[in-house]
Structures are given as structure tokens and as C-alpha cells.
Amino acid sequence: MAVSGSAAVDPVVSKYVVGEGMCPHRLVLEHVTSRWGVLVLIELMERPYRFSELRRAIGRVSEKMLTQTLQTLERDGLVHRDAKPVIPPRVDYSLTDLGREAAEQVRALARWTEQRMEEVEKARKKYDKTHP
């Protein structure tokens, strides 16, 4: 990823400068690391889900937010929406290959936070004592 002010920018890696408005990298990063994006990606790693199943599995997400998140991730090519022409309508959501790759990265970060939570809590307590 290119970085503003860096001495060398690899044109093969990026033609965009991170930090500039509307950088496509930033938008995708926001989508993947959003509150609900992370949870959707991690949950869909297990198996395809119907909308209501996914909503229950994630918990505490509104229909509107889940719909928006799924549409955004579908637009980015990370989620596949499979609408079956049956009555009642059936729609399944699954990860694309690109989505699985992103989900693996997000899951690694989630695991890191779980493993390091005790250190984070200690740091917070130390900070709170010195910054009333």
C-alpha cells in the first residue's frame, strides 16, 4: 500500500495514496473492518447462511444494518448472494474466494485481540490511573 510522504512508492502495489480522500483501499478497509463487516465475514467462514440465521448468529444487529453490510460486501465481491426462485423466497449468503481471504485476515486479527486482551486491559488501567 502506498503511504503519503514515503520515500518509495511501489506502483505495482498501489496507484493510490493512502490517506487521500476516496482512496479505494480505505473504503474496502472500512467495509471489511466495520463493526458488522467483521462479524459477517467471520460467521460466513463457517458455512452459508440465510439472512435470518445470520442475523441470529451475529446478534444485536438490525435488519437494516445487516442488509446494508451484506450489500456492501457483495458489491466489493466478498459475499455471494444466492436467491432461489422458490416460494417462500430463499436467499443464502456465502463468501467468495476473495471474501474468504479477507475473512481469514480479519479472523487472525480477532484471534490476536482475544490473545492479547489481558495486556490491553493492563494498559488501560495504567493509562486511566495517570490520565484522570
Buried (B, 14 or more C-beta within 10 A) or exposed (E): BBEEEEEEBEEEEBEBBBEEEEBEBBEBBEBBBBEBBBBBBBBBBEEEBEBEBBBEBBEEBEEEBBEEBBEBBBEBEBBBEEEEEEEEEEEBBBBBEEBBEBBEEBBEEBEEEEEEEEEEEEEEEEEEEEEE
